[in-house]
Amino acid sequence: MLLNVPFLTCTKNKGWYGYRRRVPKHLRHLFQGKTEYIQAFNTKSHDIALIELAKTNEWFDKRVTSNGYTRKKKLGLLPREQVKEIVTDLENTGLHPDQQPEVNVHTDPEEISKLLTDTLQVQLLQIQFQDNKITLQEFQEKVAALNLENSMLHKLKTFDGERQQLKKRLSYKFIDMDRMNAESVDPNIDCDAEDYAMPQLKWDESDPEVIKYRIMNGESVHPAPTWQNALDTYLHYNL
């Protein structure tokens, strides 16, 4: 059994395989600021672990070269393949909507109680910070002391934060500059108002970030089957 394979890990007691790879400082923005990327393979089979290792290495390298799957799809990549890659990327980074905790009638009452308690504690600290009763550093230290990293609240806030940032990027990416320039000199429009919405072009539904945002909102983004899609698939695999 080879245990010196790069990035492959194995627990000493149970023999479970996983993945651990250092993230260089200049790439950490692609991995939610983490210094390491860690993933459990949920297998004790060395052969299966090597297969998962190859798949994870391929995904990791693609995420880096595509700048977090924000660049346009490569020529020849079918729509369904692109969606599949983005879904895999969201799953590997823990940002797929199906991976987020839910609160419903089946939720453990203790989990709900902890979610409410954690939320209240953070809100009280936020109020203290806003009232200048504690400094930003004290606020950050007190939040860190709550050890919320694996909590339901942290997971939900992280997911929502990533989704909101993505929406903001898309809003700037698809600004209708002609309309915005016209509105900036229109005396009837206050572009500095808080409720002012930047005029938008129609979003490009083939843009990877648009696809990612749709998926994170739980929307179905699989291309509808058409004769053109069927022809594209045939040509892709037979020419």
RABELVEN-V328452 format. One record per residue. N is the residue number from 1. RES is the residue in one small letter. BURIAL is + if it has 16 or more other C-alpha atoms within 10 Angstrom, else -. Layout:
((N;RES;BURIAL) (N;RES;BURIAL))
//
This chain:
((1;m;-) (2;l;-) (3;l;-) (4;n;-) (5;v;-) (6;p;-) (7;f;+) (8;l;+) (9;t;+) (10;c;+) (11;t;-) (12;k;-) (13;n;-) (14;k;-) (15;g;-) (16;w;+) (17;y;+) (18;g;+) (19;y;+) (20;r;-) (21;r;+) (22;r;-) (23;v;+) (24;p;-) (25;k;-) (26;h;-) (27;l;+) (28;r;+) (29;h;-) (30;l;-) (31;f;+) (32;q;-) (33;g;-) (34;k;-) (35;t;-) (36;e;-) (37;y;+) (38;i;+) (39;q;+) (40;a;-) (41;f;+) (42;n;-) (43;t;-) (44;k;-) (45;s;-) (46;h;+) (47;d;-) (48;i;-) (49;a;+) (50;l;+) (51;i;-) (52;e;+) (53;l;+) (54;a;-) (55;k;-) (56;t;+) (57;n;-) (58;e;-) (59;w;+) (60;f;+) (61;d;-) (62;k;-) (63;r;+) (64;v;-) (65;t;-) (66;s;-) (67;n;-) (68;g;+) (69;y;+) (70;t;+) (71;r;-) (72;k;-) (73;k;+) (74;k;-) (75;l;-) (76;g;-) (77;l;-) (78;l;+) (79;p;+) (80;r;-) (81;e;-) (82;q;+) (83;v;+) (84;k;-) (85;e;+) (86;i;+) (87;v;+) (88;t;-) (89;d;+) (90;l;+) (91;e;-) (92;n;+) (93;t;-) (94;g;-) (95;l;+) (96;h;+) (97;p;+) (98;d;-) (99;q;-) (100;q;-) (101;p;-) (102;e;-) (103;v;-) (104;n;-) (105;v;-) (106;h;-) (107;t;-) (108;d;-) (109;p;-) (110;e;-) (111;e;-) (112;i;+) (113;s;-) (114;k;-) (115;l;+) (116;l;-) (117;t;-) (118;d;+) (119;t;-) (120;l;-) (121;q;-) (122;v;+) (123;q;-) (124;l;-) (125;l;+) (126;q;+) (127;i;-) (128;q;-) (129;f;+) (130;q;-) (131;d;-) (132;n;-) (133;k;-) (134;i;+) (135;t;-) (136;l;-) (137;q;-) (138;e;-) (139;f;+) (140;q;-) (141;e;-) (142;k;-) (143;v;+) (144;a;-) (145;a;-) (146;l;-) (147;n;-) (148;l;-) (149;e;-) (150;n;-) (151;s;-) (152;m;+) (153;l;+) (154;h;+) (155;k;+) (156;l;-) (157;k;-) (158;t;+) (159;f;+) (160;d;-) (161;g;-) (162;e;-) (163;r;+) (164;q;-) (165;q;-) (166;l;+) (167;k;+) (168;k;-) (169;r;-) (170;l;+) (171;s;+) (172;y;-) (173;k;-) (174;f;-) (175;i;+) (176;d;-) (177;m;-) (178;d;-) (179;r;-) (180;m;+) (181;n;-) (182;a;-) (183;e;+) (184;s;-) (185;v;-) (186;d;-) (187;p;-) (188;n;-) (189;i;-) (190;d;-) (191;c;+) (192;d;-) (193;a;-) (194;e;-) (195;d;-) (196;y;-) (197;a;-) (198;m;+) (199;p;+) (200;q;+) (201;l;-) (202;k;-) (203;w;-) (204;d;-) (205;e;-) (206;s;-) (207;d;+) (208;p;+) (209;e;+) (210;v;+) (211;i;+) (212;k;+) (213;y;+) (214;r;+) (215;i;+) (216;m;+) (217;n;-) (218;g;-) (219;e;-) (220;s;-) (221;v;+) (222;h;-) (223;p;-) (224;a;-) (225;p;-) (226;t;-) (227;w;-) (228;q;-) (229;n;-) (230;a;-) (231;l;-) (232;d;-) (233;t;+) (234;y;-) (235;l;-) (236;h;-) (237;y;-) (238;n;-) (239;l;-))
//
